[in-house]
Amino acid sequence: MIDFGKFYQQIACGPLAHWLETLPAQVATWQRDALHGQFKQWYNSLDNLPALVPDQLDLLHSVSAQSAEPLSDGQRKRIEQLLRTLMPWRKGPFSLYGIDIDTEWRSDLKWDRVLPHITPLAGRTILDVGCGSGYHLWRMVGAGAQLAVGIDPTQLFLCQFEAVRKLLGGDNRAHVLPLGIEQMPALNAFDTVFSMGVLYHRRSPLDHLWQLKDQLVKEGELVLETLVVEGDENTVLVPGERYAQMRNVYFIPSGPALKNWLEKCGFVDVKIADFSVTTVEEQRRTAWMETESLADFLDPDDATKTREGYPAPLRAVLVARKP
């Protein structure tokens, strides 16, 4: 079973210490009652991966690791086979000892859009909500974060993160916990909170913004990346049963409307930092994610629309401060 003990020790003497009043019991309940039917298979793959220590590690420009002595063909093939049992890989990419995990999302492109607009991460304690496989956590560490904590209830993503961590030498500057934001107490302890690709999946988006605010220290920074539509401060798309083939999309505001939502929740210095149309180069089917992807979700005759006739995915980055 995945051991969270090192994380508990790490936060025991800092601003996150009071999280230990609830977190260990939550994790114990998850370990006892909530395991996915395939978790044992995923964990066995994780357990069989070798613990490697890279001689060359780059988390600043990518997530890549190399050893001075290249792996044998047999070693590399065995590691790749184990990593493939953890498919589909959605967020990345990762380059590990000659194995290139070409994920569905080129998450490095999103990171390149976000990073220029935020407060430098050096020395900061960070929360990444809905972190997936943890790709951005490693990039946060590469940018100098003291501690990067991700939460995501999807157990496959947790196993993917732990697999990458094992191949990166067991680095303890980043952690993923199997929680949703609604399971977290108001910690008021993180210098920066990221919510990327989450808001449109929330039935109550303003509640989500309040939950994010409750995790920040005074003067802490929120980095919000989400789907938006074009329009003024009163424009909000409420899709029908599906949006781009996704069932759980509830509200897609315009950038100005989202800015108003943040201000209504008490954030200040709200800035719309970036708009970007999602392309089939950034989100696509790969050998590591073989099911449908963005090209299958767009109108085959008009790429500016989804199959349902809604505007094609447009994403915005907003940055705001908790006063």
C-alpha positions as CSV (number, residue, x, y, z in Angstrom):
1,M,0.0,0.0,0.0
2,I,1.1,3.5,-0.7
3,D,2.8,5.0,2.3
4,F,1.9,8.6,3.2
5,G,4.0,8.6,6.4
6,K,6.8,10.7,5.0
7,F,4.4,13.4,4.0
8,Y,2.8,13.4,7.5
9,Q,6.3,13.8,9.0
10,Q,7.1,16.6,6.6
11,I,4.1,18.7,7.6
12,A,4.1,18.0,11.3
13,C,6.1,21.1,12.3
14,G,4.8,23.7,9.9
15,P,1.7,25.6,8.9
16,L,0.1,22.5,7.5
17,A,0.4,20.6,10.9
18,H,-3.3,21.0,11.8
19,W,-4.2,19.1,8.7
20,L,-3.0,16.0,10.6
21,E,-6.1,16.3,12.7
22,T,-8.2,14.9,9.8
23,L,-5.9,13.7,7.0
24,P,-4.6,10.4,8.3
25,A,-8.1,9.2,9.2
26,Q,-9.3,10.1,5.7
27,V,-6.5,8.3,4.0
28,A,-7.0,5.2,6.2
29,T,-10.7,5.2,5.3
30,W,-9.7,5.4,1.6
31,Q,-7.3,2.6,2.0
32,R,-9.9,0.4,3.7
33,D,-13.1,1.2,1.7
34,A,-12.6,3.1,-1.5
35,L,-10.1,1.2,-3.6
36,H,-10.8,0.9,-7.3
37,G,-11.2,-2.6,-8.7
38,Q,-8.0,-2.3,-10.7
39,F,-6.0,-0.7,-7.9
40,K,-4.3,-3.9,-7.0
41,Q,-3.1,-4.4,-10.6
42,W,-1.9,-0.8,-10.7
43,Y,-0.1,-1.1,-7.4
44,N,1.6,-4.3,-8.4
45,S,3.0,-2.5,-11.4
46,L,4.2,0.3,-9.2
47,D,5.7,-2.2,-6.7
48,N,7.6,-3.9,-9.5
49,L,9.2,-0.8,-10.9
50,P,12.8,-0.3,-9.9
51,A,13.7,2.6,-7.6
52,L,16.1,4.6,-9.8
53,V,18.2,7.6,-8.9
54,P,18.9,9.7,-12.0
55,D,22.3,11.2,-12.6
56,Q,20.6,13.9,-14.7
57,L,17.3,15.4,-13.6
58,D,15.5,18.3,-15.3
59,L,12.4,19.6,-13.7
60,L,12.8,23.2,-14.8
61,H,12.4,22.7,-18.6
62,S,10.6,19.3,-18.6
63,V,10.2,16.2,-16.5
64,S,13.1,14.1,-17.6
65,A,15.6,11.8,-16.0
66,Q,18.7,10.1,-17.3
67,S,21.4,7.9,-15.8
68,A,25.1,8.0,-16.6
69,E,25.0,4.3,-17.5
70,P,22.1,3.7,-20.0
71,L,19.6,1.1,-19.1
72,S,19.9,-2.2,-20.9
73,D,17.4,-2.9,-23.6
74,G,15.8,-5.5,-21.2
75,Q,15.6,-3.1,-18.3
76,R,14.1,-0.3,-20.5
77,K,11.6,-2.7,-22.0
78,R,10.5,-4.0,-18.6
79,I,10.0,-0.5,-17.2
80,E,8.0,0.5,-20.3
81,Q,5.8,-2.5,-20.0
82,L,5.0,-1.7,-16.4
83,L,4.3,1.9,-17.2
84,R,2.0,0.9,-20.0
85,T,-0.2,-1.1,-17.5
86,L,-0.9,2.4,-16.0
87,M,-2.5,3.7,-19.2
88,P,-4.2,5.9,-20.1
89,W,-1.6,8.6,-19.4
90,R,-3.4,12.0,-19.8
91,K,-1.0,14.7,-18.4
92,G,2.6,14.9,-19.2
93,P,4.9,14.4,-21.1
94,F,7.6,12.5,-19.2
95,S,11.0,11.4,-20.5
96,L,12.5,8.7,-18.2
97,Y,15.7,6.9,-19.0
98,G,15.0,6.8,-22.7
99,I,11.3,6.0,-22.3
100,D,9.1,8.9,-23.6
101,I,5.6,8.9,-22.2
102,D,3.7,10.8,-24.8
103,T,0.6,11.8,-22.9
104,E,-2.8,12.9,-24.3
105,W,-2.2,16.5,-23.1
106,R,0.9,18.5,-23.8
107,S,0.8,19.9,-20.3
108,D,4.1,21.6,-20.8
109,L,2.4,24.0,-23.2
110,K,-0.1,25.0,-20.6
111,W,2.7,25.4,-18.1
112,D,4.5,27.7,-20.5
113,R,1.4,29.8,-20.8
114,V,0.8,30.0,-17.0
115,L,4.3,30.5,-15.6
116,P,5.0,34.1,-16.9
117,H,2.0,35.5,-15.2
118,I,2.3,34.2,-11.6
119,T,4.4,35.1,-8.6
120,P,7.7,33.2,-8.7
121,L,7.4,29.8,-6.9
122,A,10.7,29.7,-5.2
123,G,10.4,28.8,-1.6
124,R,6.6,28.6,-1.7
125,T,4.2,25.9,-0.4
126,I,1.7,25.0,-3.2
127,L,-1.6,23.2,-3.6
128,D,-2.6,21.8,-7.0
129,V,-6.3,20.9,-7.1
130,G,-7.2,18.1,-9.6
131,C,-3.5,17.5,-10.3
132,G,-3.9,14.3,-12.3
133,S,-0.6,12.4,-12.7
134,G,1.3,15.2,-11.0
135,Y,3.1,16.6,-14.1
136,H,2.7,20.2,-13.0
137,L,3.8,19.4,-9.4
138,W,7.2,18.4,-10.8
139,R,7.4,21.6,-12.8
140,M,6.5,23.5,-9.7
141,V,9.4,21.8,-7.9
142,G,11.6,22.7,-10.8
143,A,10.6,26.3,-10.4
144,G,11.8,26.3,-6.8
145,A,8.7,25.3,-4.8
146,Q,9.6,24.2,-1.3
147,L,6.6,21.8,-1.2
148,A,4.1,21.0,-3.9
149,V,1.0,19.1,-2.8
150,G,-1.5,17.7,-5.3
151,I,-5.0,16.4,-4.6
152,D,-6.9,14.1,-7.0
153,P,-9.4,11.4,-6.1
154,T,-8.6,9.4,-9.3
155,Q,-6.6,6.4,-8.1
156,L,-4.9,5.7,-11.4
157,F,-3.4,9.2,-11.4
158,L,-2.0,8.6,-7.9
159,C,-0.3,5.4,-9.1
160,Q,1.1,7.2,-12.1
161,F,2.5,9.9,-9.9
162,E,4.1,7.4,-7.5
163,A,5.6,5.5,-10.5
164,V,7.2,8.7,-11.8
165,R,8.4,9.6,-8.3
166,K,10.0,6.2,-7.9
167,L,11.9,6.7,-11.2
168,L,13.0,10.2,-10.1
169,G,14.8,9.0,-7.0
170,G,11.9,9.2,-4.5
171,D,11.9,13.0,-4.5
172,N,9.8,14.2,-1.5
173,R,9.2,17.8,-2.6
174,A,6.0,16.7,-4.3
175,H,3.1,14.6,-3.1
176,V,-0.3,13.5,-4.3
177,L,-3.2,12.7,-1.9
178,P,-6.4,10.8,-3.0
179,L,-8.8,13.6,-1.9
180,G,-11.2,16.1,-3.5
181,I,-11.2,19.7,-2.5
182,E,-14.4,19.2,-0.6
183,Q,-12.7,16.8,1.8
184,M,-10.1,19.4,2.9
185,P,-10.5,21.6,6.0
186,A,-9.9,25.4,5.6
187,L,-6.1,25.3,6.0
188,N,-5.3,28.9,5.1
189,A,-1.7,27.6,4.7
190,F,-0.7,27.6,1.0
191,D,1.2,30.4,-0.6
192,T,-0.1,29.5,-4.1
193,V,-3.2,27.4,-5.1
194,F,-3.6,26.1,-8.6
195,S,-7.0,25.0,-10.0
196,M,-6.4,24.0,-13.6
197,G,-9.1,22.2,-15.7
198,V,-11.5,21.7,-12.7
199,L,-14.0,24.6,-12.4
200,Y,-16.2,23.5,-15.3
201,H,-16.7,20.1,-13.6
202,R,-18.1,21.7,-10.4
203,R,-21.8,21.8,-10.0
204,S,-21.4,24.9,-7.8
205,P,-18.4,26.9,-9.2
206,L,-18.6,29.7,-6.7
207,D,-18.4,27.2,-3.9
208,H,-15.3,25.8,-5.6
209,L,-13.7,29.3,-5.6
210,W,-14.5,29.8,-1.9
211,Q,-12.9,26.4,-1.2
212,L,-9.8,27.4,-3.0
213,K,-9.7,30.7,-1.1
214,D,-9.9,28.8,2.2
215,Q,-6.6,27.1,1.4
216,L,-4.6,30.2,0.8
217,V,-2.6,32.2,3.3
218,K,-3.3,36.0,3.6
219,E,-1.9,37.6,0.4
220,G,-1.7,34.1,-1.2
221,E,-2.2,33.7,-4.9
222,L,-4.8,31.7,-6.8
223,V,-3.9,30.5,-10.3
224,L,-7.1,29.5,-12.1
225,E,-7.1,27.9,-15.5
226,T,-10.5,26.8,-17.0
227,L,-12.7,26.6,-20.1
228,V,-14.4,29.9,-21.0
229,V,-16.5,31.3,-23.8
230,E,-16.4,34.6,-25.5
231,G,-18.7,37.2,-24.2
232,D,-19.3,40.0,-21.6
233,E,-19.6,39.9,-17.9
234,N,-23.1,38.4,-18.1
235,T,-22.2,35.5,-20.5
236,V,-22.3,32.0,-19.1
237,L,-22.8,28.8,-21.2
238,V,-24.7,26.0,-19.5
239,P,-24.3,23.0,-21.7
240,G,-26.8,20.2,-22.2
241,E,-26.0,16.6,-21.5
242,R,-22.5,16.8,-23.0
243,Y,-19.9,19.4,-23.9
244,A,-17.1,18.1,-26.2
245,Q,-18.4,14.6,-25.3
246,M,-17.8,15.2,-21.6
247,R,-20.9,14.6,-19.4
248,N,-19.9,16.5,-16.3
249,V,-19.6,20.1,-17.6
250,Y,-21.9,22.4,-15.8
251,F,-21.0,26.1,-16.3
252,I,-18.6,27.8,-18.7
253,P,-18.4,31.5,-18.1
254,S,-16.8,34.2,-20.2
255,G,-13.5,35.6,-19.0
256,P,-15.2,38.8,-17.7
257,A,-17.9,36.8,-15.9
258,L,-15.3,34.6,-14.3
259,K,-13.4,37.7,-13.1
260,N,-16.7,38.9,-11.5
261,W,-17.1,35.6,-9.8
262,L,-13.7,35.8,-8.3
263,E,-14.3,39.3,-7.0
264,K,-17.7,38.2,-5.6
265,C,-15.8,35.6,-3.6
266,G,-13.5,38.2,-2.2
267,F,-10.5,37.9,-4.4
268,V,-8.6,41.1,-5.4
269,D,-6.2,42.1,-8.1
270,V,-8.0,39.7,-10.4
271,K,-6.3,39.6,-13.8
272,I,-7.2,37.7,-17.0
273,A,-3.7,36.7,-18.0
274,D,-4.2,34.5,-21.1
275,F,-6.7,33.1,-23.6
276,S,-5.8,30.1,-25.6
277,V,-7.8,27.9,-28.1
278,T,-7.1,24.3,-27.4
279,T,-5.6,22.6,-30.5
280,V,-5.3,19.0,-31.6
281,E,-1.5,19.4,-31.2
282,E,-2.0,20.1,-27.4
283,Q,-4.7,17.4,-26.8
284,R,-4.6,14.3,-28.9
285,R,-4.7,10.5,-29.1
286,T,-1.3,8.9,-28.6
287,A,0.3,5.5,-28.1
288,W,-0.1,6.1,-24.3
289,M,-3.7,7.3,-24.5
290,E,-5.4,5.3,-27.3
291,T,-9.1,6.3,-26.8
292,E,-10.9,9.3,-28.3
293,S,-9.4,12.8,-27.8
294,L,-10.1,16.3,-29.0
295,A,-10.2,15.6,-32.7
296,D,-13.1,13.2,-32.1
297,F,-14.9,15.8,-30.0
298,L,-15.0,18.6,-32.6
299,D,-17.5,19.0,-35.4
300,P,-15.8,17.2,-38.4
301,D,-17.0,20.0,-40.7
302,D,-16.3,23.0,-38.5
303,A,-13.4,22.8,-36.0
304,T,-14.7,26.0,-34.3
305,K,-17.5,24.0,-32.8
306,T,-17.9,20.9,-30.7
307,R,-19.9,17.9,-31.9
308,E,-22.8,19.3,-29.9
309,G,-22.6,22.7,-31.7
310,Y,-21.1,24.6,-28.8
311,P,-18.0,26.9,-29.2
312,A,-14.8,24.8,-29.4
313,P,-12.7,24.7,-26.2
314,L,-11.2,28.0,-25.3
315,R,-9.2,28.2,-22.1
316,A,-8.3,31.2,-19.9
317,V,-5.7,31.7,-17.1
318,L,-6.8,34.1,-14.3
319,V,-4.6,35.2,-11.4
320,A,-6.0,36.6,-8.2
321,R,-5.0,37.4,-4.6
322,K,-6.6,36.7,-1.3
323,P,-6.5,39.9,0.8
